Amino acid sequence: MRSRRARAGRFGVTLIAIAAIAGGAPLSAGATSAGGAVPLGVDARVLAAPTHGVHIGKGQLSDAAGRAVNGRVAILAWPGETFLRSLRDGVVFATPTVGWARTAADGRWSADANPTLIPREYVEPDGKVNFVAIGWTSMAQGRWDFSAWLGANASRNDATDLSFSANGKLDTGAALLRTSVRSTQRDPSPELGIPICGYGRVGTYQVWSIVNESWPYGSDKGWLHHESSHSVTVGSAMSTDGGLHFSVSGSSTTTAGVSFTYAKSIAYRDFRVGMQYGKFRQYCGGQPTNTYSFRVDFPNGGYDDVGRSGVPNWTYCLTVSAGEWVRNRTDGSAWSFSAGTKVAGVIGIDLSSSTNYSTTLDLHYELVAKGLVCGSNAVPSIAAKVKTSR
Amino acid sequence: MIHRRIVLAGTGAAGVAALVLALSVVLGSTTRHGDGQGPLASLNESGSESMAVDPTRTGATSWTYGIRLCVQSSDVPAVVEGVAPTATVGDGFRMVGLGLREFDPSADHAPIISVDGYPPPRRDVPDTPASVPGFVVRTPCALDPTARYTELLVGLERIGAAGGGWRGLDVTYTADGRRYVLAIEHDLLICGPAIPEFCHGP
């Protein structure tokens, strides 16, 4: 009894999330609704009535050839950074269906999400939620990951076009009922015993992104203070063949709420911050399916610096006295997060970053004598990179 | 003679700046804006800069700080009325002068972040700075390092061990018939106990 209570405590967060959609009859594979077959993972009960709530986006559904098709789109909620940080390996979390919409004849759709169906733990402090749109016709289905706001920022939700294609075979889960798939040791076990679809993390990958450099002259010293609290939207990918091939499937958002100061040093250095990606596998009724999602998990707070050689010849130089010079940038225009999306070595494709890595960087130089501060592409106060010189 | 002219210009500018700011408050007719958000700018985008000179390394007792000024459009010049600190920290310093210069940068005639001494040595600032009140800024904001450049020069002198200095600058000016205050996030500091976050490092 004691161990069961302890387990319930450990999985409390996930249980809360799943309870939000598990109050009625469990969803089974091969579900249908009044409109026909429903893809595995979509809760057919939600499709019984139109969704009224927060408008979260619009787009157009097409087939594999790019032609508009008539079908339906379901909206599933995916947890955000706060939840994912607490997610232990071996635990399946729910991806509740929180809304749906029929497409028009030209494939266009516009969807609401019912906020009461979204677990509170999935909503980030700024009101942003990660969603998965699953669109399907009678024969095909497709998926697109995106983020949208609840609350005051919901008016911004139409800024992004959520068009995607139903380019895969419709999977209602019939095969899952016929086949017993053996779990690997790393796969999450169905310990919650709730026969609905969800995802479990089966792998993590660290990706480093260079956010700045320091090139102090002689005994001068350089260092960096990094602080970020803004959102980063990074591409995601999915696989329906057991993880053999991945394709781009939209994007997901995480905050970059990390802050740290690199020690000052006379060395030439790259300053790097780490982002954790997660590989998630779908489970339905406790059994693993062949669907994987690869997406940004959260900034891991890691940072590092790597030595460099070969002093650059930058000529945008200004005279400066001995002392400490500090340059603060907050717009991120000089440094994008693109380097943090080079994951081809992991899933076969690189992902994109739809927004700059918005952050605050304080670049410091301590000059031991009168010298020069030189920018790489402009005067030092606004240059992308800066060195000291004589 | 040049040095004397700069000092006099600085003393006069401080008085004008105070008068302009006082009038602005009374009349409520001045628009205050950040960098890049009005006709006159410095970086012309978000961001900030700090320079804390270290008396223990330089041996100097006064310094000249340089701050770029530029206009969004050369069709809308800005007439500077005065310059004052947005705020100050510490009591180990005093302002000893203000000036403005406009020049064509080159390898041996470059803008400055700071140099030892006020007035600045001619090898670092070969120009004769002009008086602040009435100076017309016409140089457009550009990334081109060879583009004509307008620089505000501020002189601070160390008068005590505490150090300190200016936390930002307010540049009062008129453009297109309206009065503005450009708030520049640029700290002009002298190392000392008054600014413990500087000059020690992590």
Chai-1 contact restraints between the chains, C-beta under 6 A:
chainA,res_idxA,chainB,res_idxB,connection_type,confidence,min_distance_angstrom,max_distance_angstrom,comment,restraint_id
A,W223,B,P202,contact,1.0,0.0,6.0,A-B,restraint_1
A,T261,B,P202,contact,1.0,0.0,6.0,A-B,restraint_2
A,A263,B,P202,contact,1.0,0.0,6.0,A-B,restraint_3
A,K264,B,G201,contact,1.0,0.0,6.0,A-B,restraint_4
A,K264,B,P202,contact,1.0,0.0,6.0,A-B,restraint_5
A,Y316,B,P145,contact,1.0,0.0,6.0,A-B,restraint_6
A,L318,B,P111,contact,1.0,0.0,6.0,A-B,restraint_7
A,L318,B,I112,contact,1.0,0.0,6.0,A-B,restraint_8
A,L318,B,I113,contact,1.0,0.0,6.0,A-B,restraint_9
A,T319,B,I112,contact,1.0,0.0,6.0,A-B,restraint_10
A,T319,B,V115,contact,1.0,0.0,6.0,A-B,restraint_11
A,T319,B,D124,contact,1.0,0.0,6.0,A-B,restraint_12
A,V320,B,I113,contact,1.0,0.0,6.0,A-B,restraint_13
A,V320,B,S114,contact,1.0,0.0,6.0,A-B,restraint_14
A,S321,B,V53,contact,1.0,0.0,6.0,A-B,restraint_15
A,S321,B,T58,contact,1.0,0.0,6.0,A-B,restraint_16
A,S321,B,W63,contact,1.0,0.0,6.0,A-B,restraint_17
A,S321,B,S114,contact,1.0,0.0,6.0,A-B,restraint_18
A,S321,B,D116,contact,1.0,0.0,6.0,A-B,restraint_19
A,A322,B,D54,contact,1.0,0.0,6.0,A-B,restraint_20
A,A322,B,R57,contact,1.0,0.0,6.0,A-B,restraint_21
A,A322,B,T58,contact,1.0,0.0,6.0,A-B,restraint_22
A,G323,B,A52,contact,1.0,0.0,6.0,A-B,restraint_23
A,G323,B,V53,contact,1.0,0.0,6.0,A-B,restraint_24
A,G323,B,D54,contact,1.0,0.0,6.0,A-B,restraint_25
A,E324,B,A52,contact,1.0,0.0,6.0,A-B,restraint_26
A,E324,B,F198,contact,1.0,0.0,6.0,A-B,restraint_27
A,E324,B,C199,contact,1.0,0.0,6.0,A-B,restraint_28
A,W325,B,M51,contact,1.0,0.0,6.0,A-B,restraint_29
A,V326,B,S50,contact,1.0,0.0,6.0,A-B,restraint_30
A,R327,B,E49,contact,1.0,0.0,6.0,A-B,restraint_31
A,N328,B,G47,contact,1.0,0.0,6.0,A-B,restraint_32
A,N328,B,S48,contact,1.0,0.0,6.0,A-B,restraint_33
A,R329,B,G47,contact,1.0,0.0,6.0,A-B,restraint_34
A,T330,B,S46,contact,1.0,0.0,6.0,A-B,restraint_35
A,D331,B,S46,contact,1.0,0.0,6.0,A-B,restraint_36
A,E366,B,G201,contact,1.0,0.0,6.0,A-B,restraint_37
A,A378,B,L143,contact,1.0,0.0,6.0,A-B,restraint_38
A,S381,B,L43,contact,1.0,0.0,6.0,A-B,restraint_39
A,S381,B,E49,contact,1.0,0.0,6.0,A-B,restraint_40
A,I382,B,L43,contact,1.0,0.0,6.0,A-B,restraint_41
